[in-house]
Amino acid sequence: MRIEESKSIEGKISQYVSTYTKLHEAEKKMCSKRVRQNPYTNFFCRGEGKTEDEIDHIKGLEEILLKKKYELKRKKISPMN
């Protein structure tokens, strides 16, 4: 049951990482291609750092999940159970 839950969580985290990565790339393109300065463009470009922080946070969560999944798998295989 826990392995199934871990796989489900891992899948969701991977989706979040993918979504935020795509969002970040789209924001970078939008900011680099801006033709003229306007308040809306400035607003989105200032948020770029926040998106990078969110991506880093989610990648950190994914790393923790993978470590816990490995630990759970190791415990399940262990003859001490």
C-alpha positions, -999 to +999 in steps of 0.1 A: +000+000+000+028+025+009+047+018-023+015+025-043+011+058-024+047+067-030+043+061-067+012+082-068+029+110-049+060+107-071+038+110-102+021+141-089+054+158-079+067+150-114+037+167-129+042+198-107+078+200-117+070+196-154+042+222-151+063+248-133+093+242-156+070+249-186+056+280-169+091+292-161+102+287-197+071+305-211+077+334-187+114+336-198+103+337-235+077+363-229+101+386-210+129+382-235+106+389-265+089+419-251+087+446-277+080+475-254+079+481-217+045+481-201+032+475-166+019+440-174+051+428-188+070+442-159+047+425-134+053+390-150+090+395-154+094+404-117+077+371-107+103+351-126+125+346-095+096+333-075+089+306-101+125+295-100+122+292-062+090+272-065+106+248-091+137+243-068+113+236-038+093+210-058+125+194-070+137+192-034+104+175-024+108+151-053+143+142-040+130+136-005+103+114-019+127+093-038+149+088-008+119+078+013+107+055-014+142+038-015+142+035+023+107+020+023+117-005-004+149-014+015+129-020+047+104-041+028+131-063+014+150-066+047+148-100+065+143-082+098+106-075+090 
